[in-house]
Amino acid sequence: MTTAAATTSSPVVSGTTPQPTTPSGSNAAAAANALANTQIAGNFQSFLQLLTTQLQNQNPLSPLDTNQFTQQLVEFAGVQQQINTNDSLATLVSLQQTAQSTQALGFVGHTAVVKGNTAALTNSQATWQLNIPSNSTVSISIASSTGQTVFTGTFPANAGKDQAFNWNGKDNNGIQLPDGNYTLTATAKDSTGNSVAVTTQVEGVVSSVDLTQSPPLLSIGGQTFTVNQIQSIVN
């Protein structure tokens, strides 16, 4: 399997006024749920007090309709059950969020492969993973963060997944470009001239995790990704 790669001679590819804080989405939802539970519980207590008073003062000659009385009790019992169910679901959501945070923290310091076409050029080295379904001629175009095309090239590639394309950060004139984020675009054609779909992935070290977001966001090469966007862990 041939891997498209770059070579040195031919670049390849102080005090401030405190601002009020806004509760996060999960905190706001929890507060709304707690308020709703309090209101429903209050209504349930009011209903029981009214019902007890009605029973104590009912006309013995015209007592409360037993069927209606039973139906009301069943309805409010269902409301109370729904309150308990909501509390249980809130607990499950909290546990899931904790599990997501724990999982995300475990990725810090590891090199991850994620779907995308923008990679960080660090120490004059950037790597993309190309997935090519058939033997093809691949055309590579790399653009800077400002959208300027800085490198183009055409290379033969065998069919296969996760083929590394390494770029040494030099443009077509051999000038070393500064570190930063660069975006790769790849197109391919097979031996008959038909277009072949090429998907790209990037790899980088997970430098930090933002746990204030739901789901947590991983920082890789100056970009943020969710855990489910990770395709694999290299090391």
C-alpha positions in Angstrom: 0.0 0.0 0.0 1.4 3.4 -1.0 1.1 6.3 1.4 0.9 9.8 0.0 3.6 11.8 1.8 5.6 14.9 1.6 9.4 15.0 1.1 11.8 17.7 1.8 12.7 18.3 -1.8 9.1 18.1 -3.0 6.7 19.3 -0.3 3.8 17.0 0.3 1.5 16.6 0.9 -6.9 43.7 36.4 -10.0 44.1 38.3 -13.3 44.1 36.3 -16.9 44.4 37.3 -18.4 41.0 38.0 -21.0 40.0 35.5 -24.1 38.0 36.4 -23.8 34.3 35.5 -26.3 32.5 33.3 -27.1 28.9 34.4 -26.1 26.2 32.0 -28.7 24.2 30.1 -28.6 21.2 32.5 -28.8 23.5 35.6 -31.7 25.4 34.1 -33.6 22.2 33.3 -33.0 20.9 36.8 -34.3 24.1 38.3 -37.4 24.0 36.1 -38.0 20.4 37.1 -37.6 21.1 40.8 -40.1 24.0 40.5 -42.6 21.9 38.6 -42.3 19.1 41.2 -42.9 21.6 44.0 -46.0 23.1 42.4 -47.5 19.7 41.6 -46.7 18.5 45.2 -48.4 21.6 46.6 -51.5 21.1 44.5 -51.6 17.5 45.6 -51.5 18.5 49.3 -54.2 21.2 48.6 -56.4 18.5 47.0 -56.0 16.2 50.0 -56.9 19.0 52.4 -60.0 20.0 50.4 -61.1 16.3 50.1 -60.7 15.7 53.8 -62.7 18.8 54.6 -65.4 17.7 52.1 -65.6 14.3 53.7 -65.9 15.8 57.2 -68.7 18.1 56.1 -70.6 16.1 53.6 -74.3 15.7 53.8 -75.0 12.2 55.3 -78.2 12.1 53.2 -76.2 12.9 50.0 -72.7 11.5 50.5 -69.8 12.1 48.0 -70.1 9.9 44.9 -67.8 7.0 45.5 -66.9 6.6 41.8 -65.9 10.2 41.5 -64.0 10.1 44.7 -62.0 7.0 43.5 -61.3 8.5 40.1 -59.9 11.7 41.7 -57.6 9.6 43.9 -56.4 7.6 41.0 -55.6 10.7 39.0 -53.6 12.3 41.7 -51.8 9.1 42.5 -50.8 9.0 38.8 -49.5 12.5 39.2 -47.4 11.5 42.2 -46.0 8.6 40.3 -45.1 10.9 37.5 -43.2 13.1 39.9 -41.2 10.0 41.2 -40.5 9.0 37.6 -39.2 12.5 36.7 -36.9 12.4 39.7 -35.6 9.0 38.7 -35.0 10.2 35.1 -33.2 13.3 36.4 -30.9 11.0 38.4 -30.2 8.8 35.4 -29.4 11.9 33.3 -27.0 13.1 36.0 -25.3 9.7 36.1 -24.9 9.7 32.3 -23.4 13.2 32.4 -20.9 12.1 35.0 -20.0 9.1 33.0 -19.5 11.3 29.9 -17.2 13.6 31.9 -15.2 10.7 33.2 -14.8 9.2 29.8 -13.8 12.5 28.3 -11.1 13.2 30.9 -9.6 9.8 30.1 -8.7 11.0 26.6 -6.5 13.9 27.8 -2.9 13.4 26.8 -3.7 10.8 24.2 -3.5 11.1 20.4 -6.9 10.8 18.8 -8.1 10.4 15.3 -11.3 12.3 14.5 -13.3 13.1 11.4 -12.2 16.3 9.7 -9.9 17.9 7.2 -8.3 20.7 9.3 -5.0 19.7 11.1 -2.5 21.6 13.1 0.9 22.1 11.7 3.2 21.7 14.7 7.0 21.8 14.5 6.6 21.8 10.7 4.6 18.5 10.7 1.0 17.9 9.9 -0.8 14.6 9.3 -4.1 13.6 7.8 -5.6 10.1 7.3 -7.1 9.4 3.9 -9.7 6.7 3.3 -9.7 5.7 -0.4 -12.0 2.9 -1.7 -10.0 2.0 -4.8 -6.6 2.5 -6.4 -6.5 6.1 -7.5 -4.6 9.2 -8.4 -5.2 11.7 -5.6 -5.0 15.4 -6.0 -4.2 17.3 -2.7 -4.8 20.9 -2.0 -3.8 22.5 1.3 -5.1 26.0 2.4 -4.1 28.2 5.3 -6.5 29.4 8.0 -7.2 32.5 5.8 -8.3 30.3 2.9 -5.2 30.8 0.8 -4.0 27.8 -1.1 -0.4 27.1 0.0 0.3 23.7 -1.5 -1.0 21.4 -4.3 0.1 18.0 -5.5 -0.9 14.8 -7.2 0.1 11.4 -6.0 -0.8 7.7 -6.7 -2.5 5.9 -3.8 -3.6 2.4 -3.3 -7.1 1.5 -1.9 -7.3 1.3 1.8 -8.3 3.1 5.0 -6.3 5.3 7.3 -3.5 6.1 4.8 -1.3 8.7 6.4 -0.6 11.8 4.4 2.3 13.7 6.0 3.1 17.3 5.1 6.3 19.1 6.1 4.7 22.6 6.0 6.5 23.7 2.9 4.7 25.3 0.0 5.3 24.5 -3.7 8.2 26.9 -3.8 9.9 25.1 -0.9 9.3 27.9 1.6 8.6 26.8 5.2 5.3 28.0 6.4 4.5 28.9 10.0 2.8 26.5 12.4 -1.0 26.8 12.5 -4.2 25.2 11.3 -4.3 24.1 7.6 -7.2 22.5 5.7 -6.7 19.7 3.2 -9.0 19.0 0.3 -8.5 15.6 -1.5 -10.1 14.5 -4.8 -9.3 11.3 -6.6 -9.9 9.5 -9.9 -9.4 5.8 -10.8 -7.6 4.4 -13.8 -10.7 4.9 -16.0 -11.0 8.6 -15.0 -14.0 8.1 -12.8 -14.2 10.2 -9.5 -13.5 8.3 -6.3 -14.8 9.6 -3.0 -12.1 10.4 -0.5 -12.8 11.0 3.2 -10.3 12.6 5.5 -9.5 12.3 9.2 -7.0 14.2 11.4 -5.1 13.2 14.5 -3.8 15.2 17.4 -3.2 15.2 21.1 -6.2 15.9 23.3 -5.0 18.8 25.3 -8.0 19.6 27.4 -11.7 18.9 28.1 -14.4 21.5 28.6 -16.8 19.9 31.1 -19.1 22.9 31.2 -20.6 21.8 27.9 -23.0 18.9 27.4 -21.7 16.7 26.0 -18.1 17.6 27.0 -15.9 19.0 24.3 -12.3 17.8 23.7 -9.7 20.2 22.4 -7.5 18.8 19.7 -5.2 21.0 17.7 -7.1 24.1 18.6 -10.4 22.6 17.5 -13.2 21.1 19.6 -14.8 17.7 19.2 -17.3 15.5 21.1 -16.4 12.1 22.3 -18.6 10.4 19.6 -16.5 12.1 16.9 -13.4 10.2 17.9 -12.6 7.4 15.4 -9.7 5.8 17.3 -7.0 6.4 19.8 -3.4 6.1 18.4 -1.6 6.1 21.8 
